[in-house]
């Protein structure tokens, strides 16, 4: 799944801290196809736009993190200036999935969240990709609730109908 990007573009990554002194950067990967998105020669748009576009020169894995060197970013200072930049692509560049249980994050953000009993909880505000995908639900009553995006807790996603049904376990503060 991919988070919603600025201007309805899809985020495929976010630039993290520099690695070393030669311009390599850590990337918080937000795509299920990093080999394609971060292949040598790939050009990525950025948010803010003034930071890019950036062209991937080379990539490598280091301690479980993707490291990318972009063309023209040759030292730690230049790399540090890119820290926090979003790497984005147009939705048309992402092929549709044949899997009915796979969703792009931008399809989920904004859906009304209701329980299996029909009680409205709020709306999906964002998707957090940590060890497990989490739905961030902005509750109608105020505040946020985090719900793991797993079939046992989210039995129905109706994108066309604009709603997502959850079956919260006892004790989940909604």
N, C-alpha and C positions, 0 to 999 in steps of 0.2 A: 504494500500500500504506500501511497505517496501523500505527503501533506499538501495542503492548498498553498499555492505560492502567491506572492504579490501580483496583482493584475491578472488573476486567474491563470497564471502560469504555474506549472508544477515544479515543486522543489525536488531536486535530485540529490542535493547535498548542501552542507553549510561548511564554510571554511573555518577550521579551528586554529590552534596555535601553530606557529612555525616549528619545524623539526630540523635542528642543526643550523648551519650557517650558510648553506648554499641555496636557499629559497624553497625548500620542500615545505609542504603544508599538510597538516592532518586534516582529514575530511570526515565529517559526520555524515555518513552515507544515508540517504533517504530514498533510495531506489532499489527495486528488486533486480535490477540488471546493471550492476556497477561495471561489469566488464565492457558493456556497450557504451554507457554514458561517460566513462572515464578512460576510454581507449585513447592511445596516443593519436594525436591529430584531431580529436573531438573538440568542437568549439561550444562553449557554454555561455549562455546569457547570464547576467548577474543582477541582483538587487542589492544595493543600488546599481542602476544601469551604468553609472560613471566608472565603476570598477572593472567593467568588462567591455566586450566579451573576452573570455579567457580561453586559450587553446592549451589542451593537455599536451605536455611534452613527453612525460613518462609517469608511470605509477609503479608502486611496489607496496607490499604488505610489510608491516613492521609491528610486532607484538600485538597482532590482531587489529591494527588500525590501518586504514588506507592512507598512504602518503602520495601526494601528487606534486609534481613540479610543472608549473605553467610556463609557457614560452614568455620570455622577457622578465621573469621574476627570478633574479639571480642571486639575491642575498637575503639574509634574515630581516633586514629593515623593510625591504620591498614586500616580503612575505607578511610581515606584521601588519602592514597597511591593509591587507586583504582580510584580516581576521574578522569573523562575524559575517562575511559576505555570503548571501544565499546564491546558490547555483541553480538556475531554473531552465526549463524547456517549455515549449508550447504544448498544450494538451494534444494537438493533432499529431505530434511527433511520438506519442505513446500509443502503441497498438492496443486495441481492445482485447480483453481476455476472454477466452472461451469458457472459463470457470465461472459458474453462476454464483459462487461463494467468494469471489475475489472482487474487491472494490478499491478504487482509487480514493485517496483521502478526500479530495475535493467533492466526491459524490456524497460523502457522509456528513461533511461540515454543513450545518444548517438544518439537518433533518430534525424533526420533532421527535422527542423520546417519550415513549409511553410504556407502561408496564403491561404484562400479559393480561392484567385485570382491567386495562383501559385507562388507568390514571396517568395524566400528563405530568411528566417530570421536568421537562425543559427542552433544550436543544443541544445538539452536538456543536461544541465550540472549536474543538481541535482534536487531533489524534497525536498522542505522544508515543514515540517509538523508543522504548527503553528495552529492557530484557523481554518485555511482553508489550504488545500494542495495547494502549489504553485510550478509551474514549473519555474526553474531558467534556462533561455535561454541565452547561450553565443552567442551573436549576431555576425554575419559575419562581420559587420561594426565596431565591437568593443564594449566592455561593456556588461552589462547584462540587461535582461528584466525579470520581474516577471509577470507571467500570472497565475491567479487562474485556477486550474484544475477542471473545471466544464463543463458540456456538452454544455452549451450555448456558451462558448468561445473556447472549444476544441471539435468540432463536429466529428472528425475522428482521430483514432489512428490505424495505420497500422504497427504493429510490424514486420510482415514478410517483408513488403516493406521498412522498415527502415525510416518511416516518420510519422510525427504528424501534423495535419492540425489545424490551429487556425483561428478564426474569431474575430479579435481584435475589440473592440469597439472604436469609435472615441476618440482620446486623449490618447490612450495607446501608450507610446513612444517605438516604435520598430525600 
